[in-house]
Every structure is written in structure tokens, then in C-alpha cells.
Amino acid sequence: MNTKRSLILLLSLCFISSLVLSACETYSASMNENASSSKQAKREKKTEPFDLTLRHTQVGKDKEKRFAMLNDVVKKVEAEVNGLTFRLDGVDSDVNRKEKLRGEMAAGNPPDIFDLFGSPDFKIYAKEGKLLDLTPIIEELGIKDKFTSLEPFTYEGKVYGLPIGGTGEGFFYNKEYFEKKGWKPPTTFAELERMLAEIKADGKIPIAAASKAGWVPLMLTNHLWSRYAGPEITAKFATGEAKWTDPNVVKAFAKHREWKEKGYFTEGELGYEYPEYTTQFTSGQAILMYDGTWKSSVFKKGESGAKLFGKVGFFNMPPVVGGVGDQTALMLNVNNGYGFSAAVAKDPRKLEAVKSFIKNMFNEDMQIRGFVEDGVLPSMKLDASVLASSINDNLMKEIVDVLDKAQTKFTAFDALVQADVTSEISNVQIQKLISGQTTPEKMAEALQKVQDEANLAAR
């Protein structure tokens, strides 16, 4: 009996064990199946396609090299971030800054990445919480201290944009014409004016002009008032420490108007767009062209101004007798770059893509490429010997030499005064001065009126 009972107990234990073992195997298989499904789901989620909108201003023949560089970055980022596809949106720089981006910001739907003007534009968007705080990203990537200046994109200690390059402004000149005349770049203002008169007498256009967009002639006007009234004065307009009606600023307006009346600019300039500005110079019609250093890329082989390769020089505005402040001062800033929508922070995949974009766009290799291929001055700190060894044409050597000799650098006016003031001088007053519809004095008074209103509103 005991034997029978023991046998029954043993069979019962075996049966229970088999049930437990079977349950364990079923549970284990189920867990493995669930884990496999989870991994598959993660893989599917990871490779799920997504888009990133990128608004750029690299449009037109003269920006082809810049666009090619941007495309190289885009391809690298797409290769690094699974599922990512960029949607590129090319828009004219002025249209992007003054129309499209403003409207998109107001509506709350800016692109993910976009061409951004620094001070004063970015500050408005940063205050409204529309821009992504880049401070932790550039700290993570180890590039926070690699820029020559982040001031134009910094608000309350946080960085909201990154400068793509630097720009300087001065006179490009036709070397062949200068050599025929036995001239060298002028070292005094009086010498420059004698040259302008002689070029005019030779039946040539002394200075190229295309003033349909006010910012083009204002590059020159800005430098004139910085010579007459000093390179520091523009920053003081927005604080009320200085006024547009300063007699020396009025002298600069008067000088621009005088040159216009003497026929030193292209006839009918108010009807010409910026691309035609370059054509006047590259065709040999105009002997001088006041423009940004970025224009140097046009005079390389294979570009629109290739026939002038090796035949173009660059010089700074000569000193004005009786002018205020440093008379070697040159306009130089790093006020244009890229910004990112604050909404990117809500999407981990988009944030990953933005980090990859910044890593691939803002590095020494890209800065050197921008300098060599496109004439864009570096916005990041580079070793002087590396930069010097990268220079591959005499025009860039002249530009770097002019920059080195300028003891003071000043920022362009539209980075220092409020948008309403920029609009008044760019869209109204400079055209009225050129067309003779206003006087230098009335122009200054009109600007100061808008400036006073802008300063009052900012308090």
C-alpha cells in the first residue's frame, strides 16, 4: 500500500513538473516572441521616414558654390540620420529676411532650419520663444568657444544662431585700367576723387551702381558716414547718444549726393537689381565697385566674372581729412548664419538631425572651403598659418592685407538700428537722395524722427 501510494505521489510530482516546465517554455517563447516584436517595432520606428525643412538663400549664379557646399552638408546629414530627407527651400536673401521669415514667425510655422540675420532680427524671435536655444548643443559638440564672435546671436546669455561666415566691404577695382593709368590704390580721399573725375572723363563709369534695393548703395553710404562721423556713431543712434542729424553724418549724405550729381554712378541706377551691379563691373563698363568681400568668388575661373581672373584688386575707403575716429576702419561683421525653430526640441529625431547639421556645417574644413571657394571670411577661429596656406589667388591676399591693416572694425548699420529705421533709410530715404527728391539735411531729419519713435518704443 505504501509502495502504491509512493508511486502515485511520484507520478503526480512528475506531472506537475511537466506542467511547470511546459508553462516556463511557453512563457519563455512568449517573452522571446515579444522581445523580437519589440526589436522589430523599434527598427521600424527608427527607419520611419521624416522630413526637415531647410530655408536657404543660396540662389542665383553667383551663389552656386555656396549652394554646392550646402548640398554636401545635406548629404552627410542624411547619411548619418536614418530616415531623414531634407526639403530645401531657396529664397532671395532680402525676401527671406523682410517678408517670408517674418510672416512665418508671426504665424508660428517657421522652417526647421533657416537663414537667419543676427542683430537685431534674431532678438525679436528669441524674445518670443521662436528660436531653438543652441547653447547646450554647441557645448556638447565642443564648438562654443570656436567662433570669432557669437554676440550677434546671443540674448540673455543664450545662443540662438550661428554665423556662417564673415563679411568685409570695400572697393574692387579693375587692375588693367589702373595699370594703364599708372595708378595704385588711392591712399587719400582727395586722390580717390581725382580718380573718379578722370574715369568719368575717359567715358567710363567710375562706380558701378544698382540701387533698386536700397541696401546696395547703402554699403557705400554707411562707410562714408563712418569716415566723416566716426565708426562708433551708428551704434549710438539706437541708444540716443548720437543723432542722424549730426553735421558729419549730413556731410556723408551730401558727399554721396555730390558724386551722384557729378555722374560718378551708373545712369538709371534706381532701375537696376544687384546682379546687374556685378555685370557693370565684369563687363568693363565700371572701373570700381563697392561691395562685400564675398564678391571675390565671382572672379574665379569658371564663374561669371572669370575673364577678370587675376585682374581685380581691392582697397579700403581712404581717410577723410577732418574725419572723426579711426580712418582705417572697415565694415566687418559675422551677422548672417543659420537659426533653428524652437519646435525642433519637441521631436528627438529632428533634434538629432539639427545636431548633425551643426556638426557638419560648422567646422574647420567647411570654413576653409567657404574662404577658398567662395571668398567668405571665416566666422570660426582658424590657425593663421592654415588660413594663409589656403589662399590661392592674389585678390584674396589683397583682401586679407586690407583687413589686417584696418585697426578698427565696425558693424553695418542694419545690425545696429531698429527694423523701422532700416526700412526708412533702405526703402525710402536713400532712393529719394539719389533721385534728388530730398536733401541731405531733410534725409537726416526724417531718419531721426523714425529713430526717436523706435527708441521710445524700445523703452
ZIVEN-V109047 format. One record per residue. N is the residue number from 1. SS is DSSP state (h for helix, s for strand, l for the rest). D_LAST is the distance of its C-alpha to the last C-alpha in whole Angstrom. Layout:
N&SS&D_LAST, N&SS&D_LAST
This chain:
1&l&105, 2&h&103, 3&h&103, 4&h&102, 5&h&99, 6&h&98, 7&h&98, 8&h&96, 9&h&93, 10&h&93, 11&h&93, 12&h&90, 13&h&88, 14&h&88, 15&h&87, 16&h&84, 17&h&83, 18&h&83, 19&h&81, 20&h&78, 21&h&79, 22&h&78, 23&h&75, 24&h&74, 25&h&75, 26&h&73, 27&h&70, 28&h&70, 29&h&70, 30&h&68, 31&h&65, 32&h&66, 33&h&65, 34&h&62, 35&h&61, 36&h&62, 37&h&60, 38&h&57, 39&h&57, 40&h&58, 41&h&55, 42&h&53, 43&h&54, 44&h&54, 45&h&50, 46&h&49, 47&l&51, 48&l&49, 49&l&47, 50&s&44, 51&s&41, 52&s&38, 53&s&36, 54&s&35, 55&s&33, 56&s&34, 57&l&34, 58&l&37, 59&l&38, 60&l&41, 61&h&44, 62&h&42, 63&h&40, 64&h&43, 65&h&43, 66&h&40, 67&h&41, 68&h&44, 69&h&42, 70&h&40, 71&h&43, 72&h&45, 73&h&42, 74&h&42, 75&h&46, 76&h&46, 77&h&43, 78&h&45, 79&h&48, 80&h&47, 81&l&45, 82&l&48, 83&l&47, 84&s&44, 85&s&44, 86&s&41, 87&s&40, 88&s&39, 89&s&37, 90&s&37, 91&l&34, 92&l&33, 93&h&30, 94&h&28, 95&h&29, 96&h&28, 97&h&25, 98&h&24, 99&h&26, 100&h&28, 101&h&25, 102&h&22, 103&h&25, 104&h&26, 105&h&23, 106&h&22, 107&h&26, 108&l&26, 109&l&29, 110&l&28, 111&l&31, 112&l&32, 113&s&31, 114&s&30, 115&s&29, 116&s&25, 117&s&23, 118&l&21, 119&l&17, 120&l&15, 121&h&17, 122&h&19, 123&h&15, 124&h&14, 125&h&18, 126&h&18, 127&h&15, 128&l&17, 129&l&20, 130&l&22, 131&s&23, 132&l&26, 133&l&25, 134&l&28, 135&h&28, 136&h&31, 137&h&33, 138&h&32, 139&h&33, 140&h&36, 141&l&37, 142&l&37, 143&l&35, 144&l&31, 145&l&32, 146&l&34, 147&s&31, 148&l&30, 149&l&27, 150&l&25, 151&h&21, 152&h&20, 153&h&21, 154&s&20, 155&s&17, 156&l&17, 157&l&21, 158&s&22, 159&s&23, 160&l&23, 161&l&25, 162&s&28, 163&s&28, 164&l&32, 165&l&32, 166&s&31, 167&s&31, 168&s&32, 169&s&33, 170&s&35, 171&s&39, 172&s&41, 173&s&45, 174&s&48, 175&h&50, 176&h&54, 177&h&53, 178&h&51, 179&h&55, 180&h&57, 181&h&55, 182&l&55, 183&l&52, 184&l&49, 185&l&46, 186&l&44, 187&l&43, 188&s&42, 189&h&40, 190&h&43, 191&h&45, 192&h&43, 193&h&43, 194&h&47, 195&h&47, 196&h&45, 197&h&47, 198&h&50, 199&h&49, 200&h&49, 201&h&52, 202&l&54, 203&l&52, 204&l&50, 205&s&46, 206&s&44, 207&s&41, 208&l&41, 209&l&38, 210&l&37, 211&l&34, 212&l&34, 213&l&31, 214&h&28, 215&h&27, 216&h&31, 217&h&31, 218&h&28, 219&h&29, 220&h&31, 221&h&29, 222&h&26, 223&h&29, 224&h&30, 225&h&27, 226&h&27, 227&h&30, 228&h&30, 229&l&26, 230&l&26, 231&l&25, 232&l&22, 233&h&20, 234&h&19, 235&h&16, 236&h&15, 237&h&14, 238&l&11, 239&l&10, 240&l&11, 241&l&15, 242&l&17, 243&l&17, 244&l&19, 245&l&22, 246&l&23, 247&h&27, 248&h&27, 249&h&25, 250&h&27, 251&h&30, 252&h&30, 253&h&29, 254&h&32, 255&h&34, 256&h&33, 257&h&34, 258&h&38, 259&h&39, 260&h&38, 261&h&41, 262&l&43, 263&l&43, 264&l&42, 265&s&41, 266&l&42, 267&l&43, 268&l&41, 269&h&39, 270&h&36, 271&h&39, 272&l&39, 273&l&37, 274&h&36, 275&h&40, 276&h&42, 277&h&40, 278&h&42, 279&h&45, 280&h&45, 281&h&45, 282&h&47, 283&l&50, 284&l&50, 285&l&49, 286&s&46, 287&s&46, 288&s&43, 289&s&40, 290&s&36, 291&s&35, 292&s&34, 293&h&36, 294&h&37, 295&h&39, 296&h&42, 297&h&43, 298&h&44, 299&h&47, 300&l&48, 301&l&52, 302&l&52, 303&l&48, 304&l&48, 305&l&48, 306&h&51, 307&h&53, 308&h&51, 309&l&51, 310&l&52, 311&l&51, 312&s&47, 313&s&45, 314&s&42, 315&s&40, 316&l&37, 317&l&36, 318&l&38, 319&s&37, 320&l&36, 321&l&38, 322&l&35, 323&l&32, 324&l&29, 325&l&29, 326&l&31, 327&l&33, 328&l&34, 329&l&31, 330&s&31, 331&s&28, 332&s&29, 333&s&26, 334&l&27, 335&l&24, 336&s&26, 337&s&28, 338&s&29, 339&s&27, 340&s&28, 341&s&28, 342&h&27, 343&h&30, 344&h&32, 345&h&32, 346&h&34, 347&l&37, 348&h&38, 349&h&40, 350&h&37, 351&h&36, 352&h&39, 353&h&39, 354&h&35, 355&h&36, 356&h&40, 357&h&38, 358&h&35, 359&h&38, 360&h&40, 361&h&38, 362&l&36, 363&l&39, 364&h&41, 365&h&43, 366&h&41, 367&h&39, 368&h&42, 369&h&43, 370&h&40, 371&h&40, 372&h&44, 373&h&44, 374&h&41, 375&l&40, 376&l&37, 377&s&36, 378&l&35, 379&l&32, 380&s&34, 381&l&36, 382&l&40, 383&l&42, 384&h&43, 385&h&47, 386&h&46, 387&h&44, 388&h&46, 389&h&49, 390&h&47, 391&l&47, 392&l&50, 393&l&49, 394&h&49, 395&h&46, 396&h&44, 397&h&45, 398&h&44, 399&h&40, 400&h&40, 401&h&42, 402&h&39, 403&h&37, 404&h&38, 405&h&39, 406&l&35, 407&l&34, 408&l&30, 409&s&28, 410&s&25, 411&l&23, 412&l&23, 413&h&20, 414&h&20, 415&h&19, 416&l&16, 417&l&14, 418&l&13, 419&h&15, 420&h&15, 421&h&16, 422&h&19, 423&h&20, 424&h&20, 425&h&22, 426&h&24, 427&h&25, 428&h&26, 429&h&25, 430&h&28, 431&h&30, 432&h&30, 433&h&31, 434&h&34, 435&h&35, 436&l&35, 437&l&33, 438&l&31, 439&l&31, 440&h&29, 441&h&27, 442&h&26, 443&h&25, 444&h&23, 445&h&22, 446&h&21, 447&h&19, 448&h&17, 449&h&16, 450&h&15, 451&h&13, 452&h&11, 453&h&10, 454&h&9, 455&h&7, 456&h&6, 457&h&6, 458&l&4, 459&l&0
